Amino acid sequence: MASSTLICDTQPWKELEAHAEDVKKTHLRDLLSDDERSRSMVVEFDGILLDYSRQLATLETKEKLFKLAEVASVKEKINQMYNGEHINSTENRSVLHVALRAPRDAVIQSDGKNVVPDVWNVLDKIKDFTEQIRSGSWVGATGKELKDVIAVGIGGSFLGPLFVHTALQTDPEAIESARGRQLRFLANVDPIDVARNITGLNPETTLVVIVSKTFTTAETMLNARTLREWISSALGPSAVAKHMVAVSTNLKLVEKFGIDPNNAFAFWDWVGGRYSVCSAVGVLPLSLQYGFSVIEKFLKGASSIDQHMYSEQFERNLPVLLGLLSVWNVSFLGYPARAILPYSQALEKFAPHIQQVSMESNGKGVSIDGVPLPFEAGEIDFGEPGTNGQHSFYQLIHQGRVIPCDFIGVVKSQQPVYLSGEVVSNHDELMSNFFAQPDALAYGKTSEQLQKENVPPHLVPHKIFSGNRPSLSLLLPSLNAYNIGQLLAIYEHRIAVEGFIWGINSFDQWGVELGKSLATQVRKQLNVSRTQGEPVQGFNFSTTSMLTRYLQASADVPADLPTRLPQI
Ligand SMILES: O=P(O)(O)OC[C@H]1O[C@H](O)[C@H](O)[C@@H](O)[C@@H]1O
């Protein structure tokens, strides 16, 4: 496909549009009665099972989607990504998060250089440093062991590590290796988040890890300065060297901040922020908490999916299939949202992480060549663990709008519980819902069924479930570090595949800039108003009124800002 051709102008796209009209006339009840079809919509790789038989799709849909992938050059784009080509063209960068989890002997080139040795130099440094901290050979300024870690970072420097930390927290092996240690995350510039993070912690036993790709993000830098103050006001300025380390691509700014460059852990501009959890961004704080050997398993799980994505034919390729189905739902069936529904409390931070990976990657309005898109790209991702979500927003999913759902289940619980006298184990109880919900969505309930149940006629319309609501199910064998790595990589690659089809740049994020620069203007205004009593000017009526009101009502904030840390 010529690079300036939009995907929506190609024949396979047009055929899919016409085909979607036919498929909309069928019902999942009928599609699911064809066992042959269902059988062909189950794929397994490395213990992970994907069943997409409850997608509103036929065998013909699949074939047509493969043709779309062909005309969109998906295979070529995957190869370009793995070969380190500058596919992030607006930032002129390679996109090589796969190199972060590649085996030591792999060769992955960026700009003519094999980056794998650099990756492993940093991993070795992390291993060494975290062993020093965990063994107590590195101590704080007063000679005490550093048992607690606060990771300061936001966006991609926060959400992925938080997801993995939350997922590992109840894994038996991880629990064992984290005994006596705490890992916290400070992301929001809201001072309440500082207060919550330092509550109950002693600076003497705390290590602060500043995580920022650019080392310029306003929120992270203010939080970093705040925690530097917390440490130095308690232990003296020289304590910072023992209590603060950094992860960044910008080692000059790390040094300027006052962190010893020896205690800085590098990564590279070919790692996108939201794809950085497998770099020092995630590996350092997570190894401090769980030990490097646990986190190495997480990297191996992600690497297994990387190889699969690269070499498996599309019919059996989990991320490619998932990506194609997402495009089908969004662009042809017209369902703009997706619910991510893990039936595991350990995955409670998975949807928030994927929200960033997906919405920041694919929420674009122009093609990679800058041509405005005549169709919507991206999807609205949200989710909560089951069964909690069932008691919250599932009403809308069952009887309101159609939202394709990803059901994620786990065969073996991290924490099995059985009660004598109960019908099933606690995990079986959870999984009963995992298995039931997709069928409830697909089949629904008809008025005939309701009448047979003697439902009073006036309630029948309220109790009808139209069904025909698509979902897919992913079944993981367990939820250890390896499986968590697999799950992460499946979603990362799925999102890339969607972007490859839509013909957009999934690896830049210009849409976050405008709000940041307007906040700079407001920050300047707040400063001159508080320090010099300047009236608010240069804003529209609404912002001027609100700012004025805010300033008047918070006049107790001292203009000279004497240091004040949370009083909690
Ligand atoms: O890691 P940092 O440079 O501090 O960036 C943190 C975050 O900043 C921005 O908001 C970007 O949109 C995110 O992709 C990034 O992860």
The ligand as a MOL file (V3000), in Angstrom:
LIG
                    3D

  0  0  0     0  0            999 V3000
M  V30 BEGIN CTAB
M  V30 COUNTS 16 16 0 0 0
M  V30 BEGIN ATOM
M  V30 1 O 8.5470 9.4840 32.1840 0
M  V30 2 P 8.2230 10.9240 31.9800 0
M  V30 3 O 9.1500 11.5830 31.0060 0
M  V30 4 O 8.1970 11.6510 33.3030 0
M  V30 5 O 6.8040 11.0090 31.3410 0
M  V30 6 C 5.6370 10.6410 31.9970 0
M  V30 7 C 4.4490 10.7010 31.0670 0
M  V30 8 O 4.3930 12.0050 30.5450 0
M  V30 9 C 3.4840 12.3170 29.5170 0
M  V30 10 O 2.2520 12.6070 30.0530 0
M  V30 11 C 3.3320 11.2690 28.4620 0
M  V30 12 O 2.1260 11.4360 27.8030 0
M  V30 13 C 3.3810 9.8720 29.0190 0
M  V30 14 O 3.4930 8.9630 27.9560 0
M  V30 15 C 4.5680 9.7170 29.9260 0
M  V30 16 O 4.6310 8.3910 30.3680 0
M  V30 END ATOM
M  V30 BEGIN BOND
M  V30 1 2 1 2
M  V30 2 1 2 3
M  V30 3 1 2 4
M  V30 4 1 2 5
M  V30 5 1 5 6
M  V30 6 1 6 7
M  V30 7 1 7 8
M  V30 8 1 7 15
M  V30 9 1 8 9
M  V30 10 1 9 10
M  V30 11 1 9 11
M  V30 12 1 11 12
M  V30 13 1 11 13
M  V30 14 1 13 14
M  V30 15 1 13 15
M  V30 16 1 15 16
M  V30 END BOND
M  V30 END CTAB
M  END
